[in-house]
Amino acid sequence: MFQFRNRLLLASLSLLTFAAPGFLQAEESFPPEGWQERPDPLASPDAMPGGTISVYVGDYPKSFNYYLDNNVISSLIFNLMYPTLLEVDGVSKEFIPGICNRWTIGDDKQTFTFHIDPRAKWSDGKPMTAEDIVWTFDTILDDKNLTGVHKVGLETFERPEIIDQSTVRFKAKEVHWRNLLVLATFNVMPKHAFAKQDFNLINFEFPVVGGAYKIGELAESRYLRMQRRADWWGFKRASNEGVLNFNTIELRFFPDREQAFDAFNKGQIDLFQVYTSARWVRQTQGEPYDKNWIAKQQIYNYDPIGFQGFAMNLRRAPFDDVRVRKALAHLLDREKMNETIMYNQYFLHSSYFEDLYDRTKKSPNPQFAFDKAKARKLLEEAGWKVNKQTGILEKNGRPFEIIFLTRDASTDKFLVIYQEDLKDVGIRLKIERKDWAAWLKDMDDFNFDMTWASWGASLWRDPEGMWHSKEAERTGGNNVTGFADDRVDELIEKQKTIFDIEQRDEIVREIDQIVTSEVPYVLLWNIDYTRLLYWNKFGMPDTVLSKFGDGNAAISYWWYDDYAAADLQQARKTGRALPGKDFQVRFDDWYEGEEE
């Protein structure tokens, strides 16, 4: 298996079982006696290695080093190159061997010992060692390295101890339910290849890798071709049968989605995930779609739902006043935008953890419906008065002006509506567009008023990185708004030693309610499925995607189907239609395997 999927499976129930209080009477060894590695139950036995898939992934990142550039694209690339200590079964969610084929957990629930698989080697033939693990750990925690959010989990451990070249022991400073999870999903890099370099400058050259893919060809800002390693030791494992099939994974970069979509329609890109309803509803007609040369599918699985919103910088005025933040939330007409721009395809966020609620447990969070009267009252209470000459709100002689930092022209249609409603109450909103790298630098420097931020999620709900006050000033961290609240800090500390997921969820719901009331983001909207467009030349499991994965799971589970590709080519040449595919695919309709 490949680590990208691991990232999507962080809520390992096996972790909770392994580390449950009272369960451990002595050091326990894993995998348990009698355990046998099995093929991935979601991988198709028909899968064949070979071929290429070209995928649009977004704008060119500032680095492929995920430890330096915390974004989905860098994570995807990095996880193809560098393995983790353990992996996660794609259905049962249990930990299975990765770099390490054995591990133990001490009865203190703070000691974790890992044994490296003797077969594990880097791409230059050198063995993976305990020194590689310790060097990577030290590098991430080194203050001079800009590894931001990745420090959060690892800094709860003492420096690991090298027992011998194939054994390393970690000691946690405190009992925490996520300890094993942090170690299990920790990417390891080769010390001998990078130790003499300035880590902050390791961005695009990775001559030695340990995963299934290496960098092949790079055309800056255009594409990156990752080449499958036929000599990767991991392909000898049963769990990797039928996965990671493509010889070449071509990742395509475009500064905006319009250009990328044009390239997709011309057949220059194979797979395109759709994030805008207008494109999904109105821009998927014409011969390639009508004749099923391009497949269009909505995939419903267990991919965790993140959130998106207008992040406000609470470190500076006027966003340090919750009355102002509430007013700005009441001035966003989400209902109108959903109806007039997005074909009512979205649900409106009322939570930062949407997966915590369902029909039987509804969110008690405060709602911020569009209401200008409430907004005006809140702004007046906050001391903002209208200058009758300019029509602009002022306080202490300062006009109310917001610089909205954006990086995508597709957001303009929403921002223009917001801009007009803000203007109506006396707030001036200016839009400032930057590319990804410049936008990210401003975010790292906390140099912004308001911006559009979209966050993914995992089954593992850990509020610390985004909502703990100690994260508010960490460069490159997830607490971009600078949120700080004593009660939330207290709850975050409390949940650390709770291993029962239901009890922990109750605490996270309380955190969610407080955060929602404090409005660090003007929450927006979301969908609970994945929209896929792809040229009809690939084989794939009946479930199309994995149980917990988004569209990028195609990279792991699909394969290039020579017959389908030839059929597509012939159909396009003759104008013949191909058989259609189900528009909606639900994971549970196709997978009936029992979870262990």
MARBALUM-920539 format. One record per residue (C-alpha): x, z, y; residue number from 0. Coordinates in steps of 0.5 Angstrom, whole numbers, padded with zeros to 4 digits. Last residue first. Layout:
N
GURO|x|z|y|vomar
GURO|X|Z|Y|NUM
...
***
This chain:
596
GURO|x|z|y|vomar
GURO|-0024|0022|-0014|595
GURO|-0029|0017|-0011|594
GURO|-0033|0013|-0016|593
GURO|-0033|0006|-0015|592
GURO|-0040|0002|-0013|591
GURO|-0037|-0002|-0007|590
GURO|-0041|-0008|-0005|589
GURO|-0047|-0006|-0002|588
GURO|-0043|0001|0000|587
GURO|-0039|-0004|0005|586
GURO|-0044|-0007|0008|585
GURO|-0043|-0014|0010|584
GURO|-0048|-0018|0015|583
GURO|-0047|-0025|0017|582
GURO|-0047|-0027|0009|581
GURO|-0043|-0033|0008|580
GURO|-0045|-0040|0009|579
GURO|-0043|-0046|0004|578
GURO|-0039|-0051|0008|577
GURO|-0041|-0057|0012|576
GURO|-0039|-0064|0011|575
GURO|-0036|-0067|0017|574
GURO|-0031|-0072|0013|573
GURO|-0024|-0070|0016|572
GURO|-0027|-0062|0017|571
GURO|-0030|-0062|0010|570
GURO|-0023|-0064|0007|569
GURO|-0019|-0059|0011|568
GURO|-0024|-0054|0009|567
GURO|-0024|-0056|0002|566
GURO|-0016|-0056|0002|565
GURO|-0016|-0049|0005|564
GURO|-0021|-0046|0000|563
GURO|-0017|-0049|-0006|562
GURO|-0010|-0046|-0003|561
GURO|-0013|-0039|-0002|560
GURO|-0009|-0035|0003|559
GURO|-0010|-0028|0001|558
GURO|-0014|-0022|0004|557
GURO|-0013|-0015|0003|556
GURO|-0007|-0012|0008|555
GURO|-0007|-0017|0013|554
GURO|-0015|-0017|0013|553
GURO|-0015|-0010|0014|552
GURO|-0013|-0012|0022|551
GURO|-0021|-0013|0023|550
GURO|-0022|-0005|0022|549
GURO|-0020|-0001|0016|548
GURO|-0024|0005|0013|547
GURO|-0027|0002|0007|546
GURO|-0023|-0004|0007|545
GURO|-0025|-0011|0010|544
GURO|-0028|-0017|0006|543
GURO|-0032|-0012|0002|542
GURO|-0033|-0018|-0003|541
GURO|-0025|-0018|-0003|540
GURO|-0022|-0024|0000|539
GURO|-0020|-0031|-0001|538
GURO|-0018|-0035|0006|537
GURO|-0019|-0042|0008|536
GURO|-0026|-0041|0012|535
GURO|-0023|-0040|0019|534
GURO|-0024|-0033|0022|533
GURO|-0029|-0030|0026|532
GURO|-0030|-0022|0025|531
GURO|-0034|-0017|0029|530
GURO|-0033|-0010|0026|529
GURO|-0039|-0005|0026|528
GURO|-0041|0001|0030|527
GURO|-0041|-0001|0037|526
GURO|-0039|0002|0043|525
GURO|-0041|0004|0050|524
GURO|-0038|0007|0057|523
GURO|-0036|0014|0059|522
GURO|-0034|0016|0066|521
GURO|-0028|0020|0063|520
GURO|-0025|0027|0065|519
GURO|-0033|0029|0066|518
GURO|-0032|0036|0065|517
GURO|-0039|0037|0062|516
GURO|-0037|0032|0056|515
GURO|-0030|0036|0055|514
GURO|-0034|0042|0054|513
GURO|-0039|0039|0049|512
GURO|-0034|0036|0046|511
GURO|-0030|0042|0045|510
GURO|-0036|0045|0042|509
GURO|-0037|0040|0037|508
GURO|-0029|0040|0035|507
GURO|-0031|0048|0033|506
GURO|-0037|0046|0029|505
GURO|-0032|0040|0026|504
GURO|-0027|0045|0024|503
GURO|-0032|0049|0020|502
GURO|-0035|0043|0017|501
GURO|-0027|0041|0015|500
GURO|-0026|0048|0012|499
GURO|-0018|0048|0013|498
GURO|-0018|0053|0019|497
GURO|-0011|0055|0021|496
GURO|-0011|0050|0027|495
GURO|-0018|0051|0029|494
GURO|-0017|0057|0033|493
GURO|-0011|0054|0038|492
GURO|-0016|0048|0039|491
GURO|-0021|0053|0041|490
GURO|-0017|0057|0046|489
GURO|-0014|0051|0049|488
GURO|-0022|0048|0050|487
GURO|-0023|0055|0053|486
GURO|-0018|0055|0058|485
GURO|-0019|0048|0060|484
GURO|-0014|0042|0062|483
GURO|-0015|0035|0063|482
GURO|-0009|0031|0066|481
GURO|-0013|0024|0065|480
GURO|-0008|0021|0061|479
GURO|-0008|0026|0055|478
GURO|-0006|0022|0050|477
GURO|0002|0022|0051|476
GURO|0007|0017|0054|475
GURO|0010|0022|0059|474
GURO|0007|0029|0058|473
GURO|0004|0033|0064|472
GURO|-0003|0034|0061|471
GURO|-0001|0035|0054|470
GURO|0000|0043|0055|469
GURO|-0007|0043|0057|468
GURO|-0010|0041|0050|467
GURO|-0015|0035|0051|466
GURO|-0012|0029|0048|465
GURO|-0006|0031|0043|464
GURO|-0010|0037|0041|463
GURO|-0017|0035|0039|462
GURO|-0015|0033|0032|461
GURO|-0021|0029|0028|460
GURO|-0018|0026|0022|459
GURO|-0023|0021|0020|458
GURO|-0019|0017|0025|457
GURO|-0021|0014|0032|456
GURO|-0019|0009|0037|455
GURO|-0019|0009|0044|454
GURO|-0021|0005|0050|453
GURO|-0019|0006|0057|452
GURO|-0021|0003|0063|451
GURO|-0017|0006|0070|450
GURO|-0018|0010|0075|449
GURO|-0014|0013|0081|448
GURO|-0007|0011|0078|447
GURO|0000|0013|0078|446
GURO|0001|0018|0072|445
GURO|0008|0016|0072|444
GURO|0006|0014|0064|443
GURO|0000|0011|0066|442
GURO|0003|0007|0072|441
GURO|0008|0004|0067|440
GURO|0003|0002|0062|439
GURO|-0001|-0002|0067|438
GURO|0006|-0005|0069|437
GURO|0007|-0007|0062|436
GURO|0000|-0009|0060|435
GURO|0000|-0014|0066|434
GURO|-0003|-0011|0073|433
GURO|-0010|-0012|0076|432
GURO|-0012|-0008|0082|431
GURO|-0019|-0007|0084|430
GURO|-0021|-0003|0090|429
GURO|-0027|0001|0090|428
GURO|-0030|0004|0097|427
GURO|-0035|0010|0096|426
GURO|-0041|0010|0101|425
GURO|-0047|0011|0097|424
GURO|-0049|0004|0097|423
GURO|-0041|0002|0096|422
GURO|-0041|0006|0089|421
GURO|-0047|0002|0087|420
GURO|-0044|-0005|0089|419
GURO|-0037|-0003|0086|418
GURO|-0040|-0001|0079|417
GURO|-0043|-0008|0079|416
GURO|-0037|-0011|0081|415
GURO|-0033|-0007|0076|414
GURO|-0038|-0010|0070|413
GURO|-0036|-0017|0072|412
GURO|-0029|-0016|0073|411
GURO|-0028|-0013|0066|410
GURO|-0026|-0020|0063|409
GURO|-0020|-0020|0068|408
GURO|-0016|-0016|0064|407
GURO|-0011|-0011|0066|406
GURO|-0014|-0006|0071|405
GURO|-0013|0000|0076|404
GURO|-0019|0002|0080|403
GURO|-0016|0004|0087|402
GURO|-0022|0009|0089|401
GURO|-0023|0010|0097|400
GURO|-0027|0016|0100|399
GURO|-0025|0016|0107|398
GURO|-0020|0022|0109|397
GURO|-0022|0025|0116|396
GURO|-0023|0032|0112|395
GURO|-0028|0029|0108|394
GURO|-0031|0022|0109|393
GURO|-0036|0018|0106|392
GURO|-0036|0011|0108|391
GURO|-0042|0008|0112|390
GURO|-0037|0006|0118|389
GURO|-0040|0008|0124|388
GURO|-0044|0013|0121|387
GURO|-0039|0017|0117|386
GURO|-0042|0019|0111|385
GURO|-0040|0026|0109|384
GURO|-0037|0029|0103|383
GURO|-0036|0036|0102|382
GURO|-0037|0037|0094|381
GURO|-0044|0039|0095|380
GURO|-0045|0033|0099|379
GURO|-0042|0029|0093|378
GURO|-0047|0032|0088|377
GURO|-0053|0031|0092|376
GURO|-0051|0023|0093|375
GURO|-0050|0023|0086|374
GURO|-0056|0026|0084|373
GURO|-0060|0021|0088|372
GURO|-0056|0015|0086|371
GURO|-0058|0017|0079|370
GURO|-0056|0012|0073|369
GURO|-0056|0017|0067|368
GURO|-0051|0022|0066|367
GURO|-0053|0026|0059|366
GURO|-0050|0033|0058|365
GURO|-0048|0034|0050|364
GURO|-0053|0037|0045|363
GURO|-0051|0031|0040|362
GURO|-0056|0030|0035|361
GURO|-0055|0033|0028|360
GURO|-0060|0030|0023|359
GURO|-0060|0023|0026|358
GURO|-0052|0023|0026|357
GURO|-0047|0027|0030|356
GURO|-0039|0028|0029|355
GURO|-0038|0021|0028|354
GURO|-0039|0020|0036|353
GURO|-0033|0024|0038|352
GURO|-0032|0023|0045|351
GURO|-0039|0024|0046|350
GURO|-0045|0021|0050|349
GURO|-0043|0014|0049|348
GURO|-0048|0009|0050|347
GURO|-0050|0004|0044|346
GURO|-0048|-0003|0045|345
GURO|-0052|-0010|0043|344
GURO|-0057|-0009|0049|343
GURO|-0055|-0017|0050|342
GURO|-0048|-0015|0053|341
GURO|-0049|-0017|0061|340
GURO|-0056|-0016|0063|339
GURO|-0059|-0010|0058|338
GURO|-0052|-0007|0057|337
GURO|-0050|-0007|0064|336
GURO|-0057|-0005|0066|335
GURO|-0057|0001|0062|334
GURO|-0050|0003|0064|333
GURO|-0051|0003|0071|332
GURO|-0045|0007|0073|331
GURO|-0047|0012|0079|330
GURO|-0049|0018|0075|329
GURO|-0042|0018|0072|328
GURO|-0038|0018|0079|327
GURO|-0043|0023|0081|326
GURO|-0041|0028|0075|325
GURO|-0033|0026|0077|324
GURO|-0035|0028|0084|323
GURO|-0038|0035|0082|322
GURO|-0032|0036|0077|321
GURO|-0027|0036|0083|320
GURO|-0020|0034|0081|319
GURO|-0022|0027|0082|318
GURO|-0022|0027|0089|317
GURO|-0016|0029|0089|316
GURO|-0010|0028|0084|315
GURO|-0009|0031|0078|314
GURO|-0015|0029|0075|313
GURO|-0014|0022|0074|312
GURO|-0020|0019|0072|311
GURO|-0021|0015|0066|310
GURO|-0027|0010|0066|309
GURO|-0029|0010|0059|308
GURO|-0028|0008|0052|307
GURO|-0029|0012|0045|306
GURO|-0027|0011|0038|305
GURO|-0031|0010|0032|304
GURO|-0028|0011|0025|303
GURO|-0028|0005|0020|302
GURO|-0033|0007|0015|301
GURO|-0036|0000|0013|300
GURO|-0040|-0005|0017|299
GURO|-0037|-0012|0018|298
GURO|-0041|-0017|0022|297
GURO|-0039|-0024|0020|296
GURO|-0038|-0031|0023|295
GURO|-0034|-0036|0019|294
GURO|-0031|-0042|0022|293
GURO|-0032|-0048|0018|292
GURO|-0039|-0046|0017|291
GURO|-0042|-0052|0019|290
GURO|-0046|-0049|0025|289
GURO|-0039|-0045|0027|288
GURO|-0034|-0051|0027|287
GURO|-0040|-0056|0030|286
GURO|-0042|-0052|0036|285
GURO|-0044|-0045|0037|284
GURO|-0040|-0038|0037|283
GURO|-0040|-0037|0045|282
GURO|-0047|-0035|0046|281
GURO|-0048|-0028|0042|280
GURO|-0041|-0026|0040|279
GURO|-0038|-0029|0046|278
GURO|-0043|-0025|0051|277
GURO|-0042|-0019|0046|276
GURO|-0035|-0018|0048|275
GURO|-0030|-0015|0043|274
GURO|-0029|-0021|0038|273
GURO|-0024|-0020|0033|272
GURO|-0020|-0027|0032|271
GURO|-0017|-0029|0025|270
GURO|-0014|-0036|0024|269
GURO|-0011|-0038|0031|268
GURO|-0009|-0045|0033|267
GURO|-0015|-0048|0030|266
GURO|-0017|-0051|0036|265
GURO|-0023|-0045|0037|264
GURO|-0018|-0040|0036|263
GURO|-0013|-0043|0042|262
GURO|-0019|-0043|0046|261
GURO|-0021|-0036|0044|260
GURO|-0014|-0033|0046|259
GURO|-0014|-0037|0053|258
GURO|-0021|-0033|0054|257
GURO|-0018|-0026|0051|256
GURO|-0013|-0025|0056|255
GURO|-0005|-0025|0057|254
GURO|-0004|-0028|0050|253
GURO|0000|-0026|0044|252
GURO|-0001|-0028|0037|251
GURO|0002|-0025|0031|250
GURO|0004|-0029|0025|249
GURO|0004|-0026|0018|248
GURO|0008|-0030|0014|247
GURO|0009|-0030|0006|246
GURO|0002|-0027|0006|245
GURO|0000|-0022|0000|244
GURO|0000|-0015|0003|243
GURO|-0004|-0013|-0003|242
GURO|-0006|-0015|-0010|241
GURO|-0002|-0010|-0013|240
GURO|0001|-0005|-0008|239
GURO|-0001|0001|-0012|238
GURO|0002|-0001|-0018|237
GURO|0009|0000|-0015|236
GURO|0014|-0006|-0016|235
GURO|0012|-0009|-0010|234
GURO|0015|-0002|-0006|233
GURO|0022|-0005|-0008|232
GURO|0022|-0010|-0003|231
GURO|0026|-0016|-0005|230
GURO|0020|-0021|-0004|229
GURO|0020|-0019|0003|228
GURO|0014|-0022|0007|227
GURO|0016|-0025|0014|226
GURO|0013|-0023|0020|225
GURO|0012|-0028|0025|224
GURO|0012|-0026|0033|223
GURO|0008|-0030|0038|222
GURO|0008|-0032|0045|221
GURO|0010|-0027|0050|220
GURO|0017|-0028|0047|219
GURO|0018|-0033|0041|218
GURO|0020|-0029|0035|217
GURO|0021|-0031|0028|216
GURO|0022|-0027|0022|215
GURO|0022|-0020|0023|214
GURO|0021|-0016|0017|213
GURO|0016|-0014|0012|212
GURO|0014|-0010|0006|211
GURO|0018|-0004|0009|210
GURO|0025|-0001|0009|209
GURO|0028|-0005|0015|208
GURO|0035|-0006|0018|207
GURO|0036|-0011|0023|206
GURO|0030|-0009|0028|205
GURO|0031|-0012|0035|204
GURO|0025|-0012|0039|203
GURO|0025|-0005|0043|202
GURO|0031|0000|0041|201
GURO|0033|0001|0048|200
GURO|0030|0008|0049|199
GURO|0034|0010|0042|198
GURO|0040|0009|0046|197
GURO|0044|0006|0040|196
GURO|0049|0009|0035|195
GURO|0044|0012|0030|194
GURO|0041|0006|0030|193
GURO|0043|0002|0023|192
GURO|0046|0008|0019|191
GURO|0040|0012|0021|190
GURO|0035|0008|0018|189
GURO|0028|0009|0020|188
GURO|0022|0014|0017|187
GURO|0015|0013|0019|186
GURO|0012|0020|0019|185
GURO|0005|0019|0016|184
GURO|0006|0025|0010|183
GURO|0010|0029|0015|182
GURO|0004|0030|0020|181
GURO|-0001|0030|0014|180
GURO|0002|0036|0011|179
GURO|0002|0040|0017|178
GURO|-0005|0038|0019|177
GURO|-0009|0044|0017|176
GURO|-0004|0049|0021|175
GURO|0000|0055|0019|174
GURO|0006|0056|0024|173
GURO|0013|0054|0025|172
GURO|0013|0049|0019|171
GURO|0019|0049|0015|170
GURO|0021|0042|0012|169
GURO|0025|0041|0006|168
GURO|0029|0035|0004|167
GURO|0031|0032|-0002|166
GURO|0035|0025|-0004|165
GURO|0041|0026|-0001|164
GURO|0041|0034|-0003|163
GURO|0038|0040|0000|162
GURO|0038|0037|0007|161
GURO|0034|0042|0012|160
GURO|0029|0040|0017|159
GURO|0029|0042|0024|158
GURO|0023|0047|0025|157
GURO|0017|0044|0025|156
GURO|0011|0045|0030|155
GURO|0015|0040|0034|154
GURO|0013|0034|0029|153
GURO|0006|0034|0031|152
GURO|0006|0033|0038|151
GURO|0013|0030|0039|150
GURO|0009|0023|0037|149
GURO|0005|0023|0043|148
GURO|0011|0022|0048|147
GURO|0017|0019|0044|146
GURO|0021|0017|0051|145
GURO|0027|0020|0048|144
GURO|0031|0025|0053|143
GURO|0028|0031|0050|142
GURO|0030|0029|0043|141
GURO|0024|0031|0038|140
GURO|0023|0023|0036|139
GURO|0031|0023|0035|138
GURO|0031|0029|0031|137
GURO|0026|0027|0026|136
GURO|0029|0020|0025|135
GURO|0035|0023|0024|134
GURO|0032|0028|0019|133
GURO|0029|0023|0015|132
GURO|0035|0018|0015|131
GURO|0039|0024|0013|130
GURO|0035|0025|0007|129
GURO|0036|0019|0004|128
GURO|0034|0012|0003|127
GURO|0039|0008|-0001|126
GURO|0043|0002|0002|125
GURO|0041|-0005|0000|124
GURO|0041|-0008|0007|123
GURO|0033|-0008|0007|122
GURO|0033|-0001|0006|121
GURO|0032|0002|-0001|120
GURO|0027|0007|-0005|119
GURO|0028|0006|-0012|118
GURO|0031|0014|-0013|117
GURO|0024|0016|-0010|116
GURO|0026|0021|-0005|115
GURO|0024|0028|-0006|114
GURO|0020|0032|-0001|113
GURO|0019|0039|0000|112
GURO|0014|0043|0005|111
GURO|0014|0050|0007|110
GURO|0009|0053|0011|109
GURO|0003|0054|0007|108
GURO|0006|0060|0005|107
GURO|0005|0059|-0002|106
GURO|0010|0053|-0002|105
GURO|0008|0046|-0002|104
GURO|0011|0041|-0006|103
GURO|0013|0033|-0006|102
GURO|0014|0028|-0011|101
GURO|0015|0020|-0011|100
GURO|0018|0020|-0004|99
GURO|0018|0014|0000|98
GURO|0011|0013|-0001|97
GURO|0007|0017|-0007|96
GURO|0000|0018|-0007|95
GURO|-0004|0023|-0002|94
GURO|-0011|0023|-0004|93
GURO|-0016|0019|0001|92
GURO|-0020|0017|-0005|91
GURO|-0022|0010|-0003|90
GURO|-0015|0007|0000|89
GURO|-0011|0012|-0003|88
GURO|-0006|0015|0002|87
GURO|0001|0014|0003|86
GURO|0007|0019|0003|85
GURO|0014|0019|0006|84
GURO|0012|0014|0011|83
GURO|0015|0006|0011|82
GURO|0018|0002|0017|81
GURO|0017|-0005|0018|80
GURO|0010|-0007|0017|79
GURO|0008|0000|0020|78
GURO|0012|-0002|0026|77
GURO|0008|-0008|0027|76
GURO|0001|-0005|0027|75
GURO|0003|0001|0031|74
GURO|0006|-0004|0036|73
GURO|0000|-0007|0037|72
GURO|-0005|-0001|0036|71
GURO|-0001|0002|0042|70
GURO|0004|0008|0043|69
GURO|0010|0004|0046|68
GURO|0016|0008|0045|67
GURO|0015|0011|0038|66
GURO|0012|0005|0036|65
GURO|0018|0001|0037|64
GURO|0015|-0006|0038|63
GURO|0016|-0006|0045|62
GURO|0013|-0007|0052|61
GURO|0007|-0010|0048|60
GURO|0005|-0018|0049|59
GURO|-0002|-0018|0050|58
GURO|-0007|-0018|0045|57
GURO|-0007|-0018|0037|56
GURO|-0009|-0026|0035|55
GURO|-0008|-0027|0028|54
GURO|-0005|-0032|0024|53
GURO|-0005|-0032|0017|52
GURO|0001|-0035|0013|51
GURO|0001|-0038|0005|50
GURO|0004|-0034|-0001|49
GURO|0002|-0028|-0005|48
GURO|-0004|-0029|-0010|47
GURO|-0010|-0025|-0010|46
GURO|-0015|-0026|-0015|45
GURO|-0015|-0019|-0018|44
GURO|-0018|-0017|-0011|43
GURO|-0015|-0010|-0008|42
GURO|-0021|-0005|-0006|41
GURO|-0019|-0001|-0012|40
GURO|-0011|-0001|-0010|39
GURO|-0008|-0001|-0017|38
GURO|-0007|0006|-0020|37
GURO|-0001|0011|-0020|36
GURO|-0002|0016|-0026|35
GURO|-0003|0023|-0025|34
GURO|-0002|0027|-0031|33
GURO|0001|0033|-0028|32
GURO|-0001|0033|-0021|31
GURO|0002|0029|-0016|30
GURO|0005|0034|-0013|29
GURO|0008|0040|-0014|28
GURO|0005|0047|-0012|27
GURO|0009|0053|-0010|26
GURO|0006|0059|-0012|25
GURO|-0001|0062|-0011|24
GURO|-0004|0056|-0007|23
GURO|-0012|0056|-0007|22
GURO|-0013|0062|-0003|21
GURO|-0013|0058|0003|20
GURO|-0014|0051|0002|19
GURO|-0007|0047|0003|18
GURO|-0008|0042|-0003|17
GURO|-0016|0041|-0002|16
GURO|-0015|0040|0005|15
GURO|-0010|0035|0004|14
GURO|-0014|0032|-0001|13
GURO|-0019|0031|0004|12
GURO|-0015|0026|0008|11
GURO|-0017|0025|0015|10
GURO|-0011|0021|0017|9
GURO|-0014|0015|0013|8
GURO|-0014|0010|0019|7
GURO|-0006|0011|0020|6
GURO|-0005|0010|0012|5
GURO|-0008|0003|0013|4
GURO|-0002|0001|0017|3
GURO|0002|0004|0012|2
GURO|0002|-0001|0007|1
GURO|0000|0000|0000|0
***
